[in-house]
């Protein structure tokens, strides 16, 4: 792994964490978690603040993962064919003729979007939500 790719990987992880932490703080402050008078209310708000970024980041990571595996290729190809009717003939001729050609060209580069950072950061926030949920139910 080259130094540039390591730096990019760290940056992706950092951005994923900062987005999750920002959402966490936004929810914690917005729901009044810092002014909570009792432990049960604080844990309830804390659980929600962990859960929302966990679901959003984890869901985005899953969406990127299945998209990279080709789950939306047929939809992309169909829309491209639909709108090719409105293009000039030269542009239309440059498009792949069959779905098989489209998929082969699309995945020929081998470059895939990084999904690990989004998925694992989302799972970490969901783990935080699970721990605070257990603490919340024990405090009732």
Rosetta blueprint (number, residue, H / E / L):
1 X L
2 X L
3 X H
4 X H
5 X H
6 X H
7 X H
8 X H
9 X H
10 X H
11 X H
12 X H
13 X H
14 X H
15 X H
16 X H
17 X H
18 X H
19 X H
20 X H
21 X H
22 X H
23 X H
24 X H
25 X H
26 X H
27 X H
28 X H
29 X H
30 X H
31 X L
32 X L
33 X H
34 X H
35 X H
36 X L
37 X L
38 X L
39 X H
40 X H
41 X H
42 X H
43 X H
44 X H
45 X H
46 X H
47 X H
48 X H
49 X H
50 X H
51 X H
52 X H
53 X H
54 X H
55 X H
56 X H
57 X H
58 X H
59 X H
60 X H
61 X H
62 X H
63 X H
64 X H
65 X H
66 X H
67 X H
68 X H
69 X L
70 X L
71 X L
72 X L
73 X H
74 X H
75 X H
76 X H
77 X H
78 X H
79 X H
80 X H
81 X H
82 X H
83 X H
84 X H
85 X L
86 X L
87 X L
88 X L
89 X H
90 X H
91 X H
92 X H
93 X H
94 X H
95 X L
96 X L
97 X L
98 X L
99 X H
100 X H
101 X H
102 X H
103 X H
104 X H
105 X H
106 X H
107 X L
108 X L
109 X L
110 X L
111 X L
112 X L
113 X L
114 X L
115 X L
116 X H
117 X H
118 X H
119 X H
120 X H
121 X H
122 X H
123 X H
124 X H
125 X H
126 X H
127 X H
128 X H
129 X H
130 X H
131 X H
132 X H
133 X H
134 X H
135 X H
136 X H
137 X H
138 X H
139 X H
140 X L
